[in-house]
Amino acid sequence: MARFIIEGGIPLHGELSPQGAKNEALQVICATLLSSSKITISNIPEISDVLKLIEILRHLGTSIERLSKGVYEFQTESIQIENLKSAQFFSQAGSLRGSLMIVGPLLARFGIGIIPQPGGDKIGRRRLDTHFRGFELLGANFTYDSDKSSYMVEAKQLKGCYMLLDEASVTGTANLVMAATLASGITTIYNAACEPYLQQLCKMLNAMGAKISGIGSNLLTIQGVTTLGGCNHVLLPDMIEVGSFIGLAAMTASDITIKNVGFNQLGIIPESFRRFGIQMSLIGDDLHIPAQEHYEIESFIDGSILTVADAPWPGLTPDLLSIFLVIATQARGSVLIHQKMFESRLFFVDRLIDMGAKIILCDPHRATVIGLDRSQALRGIRMSSPDIRAGVALLIAALSATGKSTIDYIEQIDRGYENIDDRLNLLGAKITRE
């Protein structure tokens, strides 16, 4: 187990470049299974979750070459079907939720997909029904092995159909879109997720020869094709890193410029930070956040307390609610944070309360934060990282706190943020990895 030792209370200054988008990387890497041609993907973040997925594909038979940092070439001429039942595959895939998205491509191209109960963040119940009900509608046979806690789908040939998803699941939509590209006929997916990373996946598939229309909307139409070819694809900047760095600058009263943020793909994120009184200016595609001693949370127009809630795109991504919660602790004013999509993501507030924050955890989904307006700094404590996003939120809190903090189990943070300690230390932070 690794840990961070943080000396807090130090303003930072300088430039940060966001890594490639983790969530996009997981989708498009799985999509390489759909073709026997070479596919080159650039700006891949070399973080543990992504590297695990790359190793899963390599174990199945994909030829993978690292051309340079963040640039990988994939070619899947065939796979070893028997490896889907191996102990190594079950161990690798079971530790990574993103591995679920290999099922659609495998089913479409090779007629079978097997996956153990996927792991990942412990942030509450995350259903798989959308994925497998969709595969069944496409003509696949589904079986569940209770002894191995594994799922299997089989089909000789998928057939296009109309489906109305019971939830706008991002990974579910990605899985079904990938499967439908090689199905016979036309597939229509309504209530589809439409976030930028899903749009990127669809654009990459079209570059490979797929016929997908409605990209960017919640109604996708896929005309099945018989084969897909190769392409070159570049990942977007990670919007969650961009949001994390905005929160870092505000919480530590730092002057930070975030380079090449892909501003047009950030949606509601910048405006959500502005509602907390956080100043920022766009220079080209760089986002400058000046040092602010104070920032004030807006109220609703009738004077009631602001509520910040997550929602499917184009709503606010749930991955940033932990950042908003942390920055609210030193804001002027109060806010209700409503985590609608997951029921266990707010439990890390106990650590913030131990640091001196004024937070009322109303229930597993809602927390009210009474901002301290820097009248009292948070204090350093020892804590652990429960999941990727809460871990980074706690790191930001520790960087703003007086004294030293220790964050255990930082492997969780490493799953989503590449060399975060080294990058922040270049701005003046004092983070030691042990």
N, C-alpha and C positions, 0 to 999 in steps of 0.2 A: 504493500500500500504506500502510495506517495502522498505528500502533503505540500501545501504552500505555507510559508511563513511570510506574513505581510507586515511591513511597517507602514502604518496609515498616516493620514493627515498631510500628505505631500501633494501640492498641486502639480499637474502634469502639463507638458507643453510639447507640441510637435505635430507630426503627421502620421496617420495610420492608413493602411490600405486594407480594405476588407478582403477576406479570402473568397474563393469561389463558393457558390451556394451549396451547402451540404445536402439539402433536401432535393435539389435538382440533380446533383451528382448521383444520388442513390437511384433515382428514376432512370436517368439516361444510361447509366452503366448496365442496369438490367435490360434495357432496350437493345443492347448490342447482341443479346442472345437471339434476336429475331433474324439475323442475317449471317450469311457465311462470308461476307466481304469484310475488308478491313475498315474499321471505324476509329477515327482519332478524336479524342476528347481533350480539350485544353482547359486550364484554370481549375483543375481538380484539387480540392483541399486535401492535403495528405494527413487526415485525421483518422483516429482509430476506427470509427464506424465505416468510413469509406474504404479504408485499407482492408478491413475484414470482408467487405463485400467483394472486393477485387480478388481476395484469396478464395472465396467461395466459388467464383466463376472459374478461377484457375483450376481448382480441384475438380470441377465438373468437366473440364476439357478445353476451356477457352484459352487461346494463345494471347498472352498479354505482355506488352513491352513498354517499359517506362522510357520514353524518348528524352525527357528532360523533366525538371521539377514541375509537377502539376500537369504534364502532358503524357497521355497514355494511348497506346494503340491496342485495340481489341479485335480478335478474329475468332469466331466460333464456327468452325467447319462442321463439327459434330460434338456431341457430349457423351460422357460415359453414364448411361442411364443407371447402371448399378450403383454409381457413387451417390445417387440421391437417397439410397437406403443405408449408406455407410455411417458408422459411428462418428467419423470425422465431420461429415456433412451435418449431422444432427447437432453436434456440438457447436459448429461454426454458425449455422443458421439460427439455432435456438438462442444465441446471444445477441441477435441483431434483428430488430423489427423490420428494418428495410429489406431484409432478405425475402420477405413475403412477396415482393414485386418481381421475383424471378418466376413465379408460378404462371402468370399470364403468358409471357414469352415462351416458356418451356411447353406449356399446353398447346399454344398455337402452332409452334414449329415442330415439336417432337411428339406431341400427342399425350404427354403426361407431365404432371407437376406434383411434387411432393414437398411438404414443408412441415417442420415441427412447430409446436406452439412457439411463436416468436417472442424474443425478449425485448430489451430496450429499457426506456425510462419506466419507473414505477410511479405513474401519474394517474392511476385509476384504470377502470375498465375500458378497453379499446376493442370494440367488436370487430369480428372478421366476416360477419354475415354478408355485408355488401359485396365483398370480393366473390365469395363462393356461390351466392345466389345468382350473381351476374354470370359466372361461368356456367351454371346450370342452364340459364336462359339461352346461352350460346350453344347449348347442346352437350355439355360435359356431364359425365357421371361423377358424383361426389361421394367420397367415403371418409369417415373419421375413425382412426384407430385409437381407442381409449387407452389401450395399454401403453402405446408409445406417445400419446398426446400429439398425434400427427394428422395432417390433412392430405388427401390425395384427390386429384381430378384427372380424368382420362377422357379422350375423345379422338376418334379417327379424323374427323373434320368438323371444325366449328362452323356454325351457320349464323349469319347475321340476323338480328332481331331488334325489336324495340324494347327498351328497358327504362323504367323510372326508378332511380336510385332512392332508397329509403333515407339516405343521408348523403350530403355532398362531401363524401370522403375523398381526400386527396389521393391517398395510396390506392383506395378502391377504384377511383376513376382511372388512375394511371395503369393499374393492372388490367382493367377491362378494355381500355383503349388499345393497349399493346396486344392483347389477345385478339381484338376485333380486326386489327390490320391485316391479319392473314386468314380471317374467316371468309367463307363464301357469302356473297350478297352484301346487303347494306345493314349496318348496325346504327341505331340511333340511341344515344344516351342522354336522358333528360335528368335535370338536377345534378349535372356533372360539376365537379370542382373546376374552378377557372382561374386559380392563382397563377402568377407569372411562371412558376416552375413547371406547372402542368402545360402552360402554353409553350414553353421551351421544349418540352418533351414532344408535343404534337408537331412543332416546327421541325425538330430533328427527324421525326418519323417521316414527315412529308419529304424532307431532303433525301431520305433513303428510298423514296418511291411510294410511300403510303398516300392515301387519298382521304384526308381528314378536313372537314369544313366546320365552321362555327367556332373556331379557335378564339378563346377569350370570352366566350359566352357559356351559359349553363346547358346549352343544347348542342351536342356534338354529333356529327354524322360521319360515319366511317364506311367508305366503299372498300370492301376487302380486295386485296391483291394476292397474287400467287407467291411472289418472292419480294424481298427487300434487298437493297444494295448497301453500299458504304457511304460515308459522309465525313466531313469535319465539323465538329461542334464545339462551341466555346460557352462555358458556363457563365451565368450572370453573377454579379457580386452578391454576397450573402446578405439579404436584407435584415436578418436577425443580428448579424455582427454589426451592421450599420446602426441599428437601433440600440444595441448594447453600448456602442461607443458614444452615441449621443447621451445616453444615460450616465455613462462614466464621466463625461465632461461636465455635465450638470452637477452630479453628486459631489465631485471633487473640486468644483470651481476651477476647472482647467480650461486652457485655450488649446483646442484640438481641431485639426483639419482632417476630415475623412476623405480620402482620394477616390475618385472614380466610383461613386456610389450607385450608379445606374438609377438616377433620381426618378426618371419617368416610370420605373417599375416599383417604386416604394409605396404607391397608393396612399392610404390614409395615415401612414406612419409619421411623416414629418408634422402634419397638422395635429396629430394626437399629442406630440411632444410640445407643440406650441400652446396647446390648451393648458399645459402645466406651467406656462410662462417661460419656457426655455427658448432663448433666442438662437437663431441660426440664419446663415445666409448661403445662397447657392452661387458658387463661382465656377462657371463652366459646368462640369459634372462633379465638382468637389464641394463638400458641405463643411462650412466653417462654423464651429460652435465657440463663441467667445467665453472667457471666464466670467461667471456670474456669481456674485455673492448671494443674491436672493432671486428666487423665482416663485411666482404666485399662481396657484391653481385657480382656473376659472370656476364660476358657478354656472348653473343653467340660467336661462334668461329670466326665469321666475324667482331666482335667488336660491333655489334648492341646491344641495350638494351635488357636485359632479359625479356621475357614474361612468366608469371606464369598463367596458365589457368586450370580450372576444366574440368573434363571429367568423363564419366562412368568408373567404375573399369575395368581394372587396372590403369586407369588414376587417377589424384589427386582428392580426394573428395572435393566437394564444401563446405563442412562444415568447412574446414580449411583455406579457402581463407581469411577470416577476420583476422585470426591469422597471416598469412604471410603479410598481408597489414600493420598490426600494427608493427611487428618487422622490416619491411622495413623502418619505419620512423626514426629509430636510426642506420640504417646500413650505411656503406660507399658505395656509388653508388646509382643507380636508377633502378626501375623495373616497368613494366606495369602489373598490376593485371587485368586479364580478367575473369569476372564472366559470363560464357556462359549460365549456366543452369537456373538461376533465375535473374529477372530484377530489384529487389528492395533491394538486399542484400548489396549494396555499399553505400547506403544513409547515413549510420552512420559515414561516413568519415567527415561530417560536424563537428561532435563533436571533432574529432582528429585535424581538422584544427583550431578549437577554442582553442585546447590545445597547438598549435604552430607547428603542423606537416606541412610539405610542400607536399601537395597532390593536384593534378589536377583531378577533376572528369570529365572525358571526356564525358561520357554518362552513362545511367543506368547500363551498363555492364562493363565499363572500367575505371580504375583509374591509373594515373601515380604518383608514390611516389618518391620524391627526398630525399634520406636519409640524416639525419643531422650528422651522425657519432659522436653522443654524444657531438657535439660542443655546442648544446643548448638543455637542457632537456625540455621535455613536462611540462606544468604547470597544476596544479589541477584545475578542474572546476566542475560545476554541470551538470549532464546529465541524460539520462534515457536509459534503456535497450530495444531496439526495438525487438530483438529476442534472442534466446538462444546463438547463436555463436557470434553475434555482442556484446552481453552483456558481454561475457567472454573476448572478445578482448578489450573492453573498460575497464574491470577490470584490465587486464594486463597493459594497457596504464596508468591507474591510479596508479598502484603499482610502475611504473617507474618514475612517474612525481614528480616534486617538489611541496610541499604544500599538501593541503587536497583536495580530490575530493569526490563528492557525486554522487552515481548512484541510481536513482529512479527506481521503478518497477522491483526490482530484482526477483520477482516471475518468470520472464522469465528465468533468470539464473538457478533458483532452478528447473525448468522443466528438465534440462539436466545435472546438476552437483550437486552431493550429498554433502551437508555440506562443500561447497567449502571454505567458510570463515574460519571455524574451522580448516580444513586441512592446509590451507596456513598460518594461524596464528601460527601453530606448527613449521613452518619453519622460523618464525621471522617477518611475515607480521603484519601490524596493520590495521585490518579490523573490524569495528564495525557494527553490524546489528541493525537497529532501526525499 
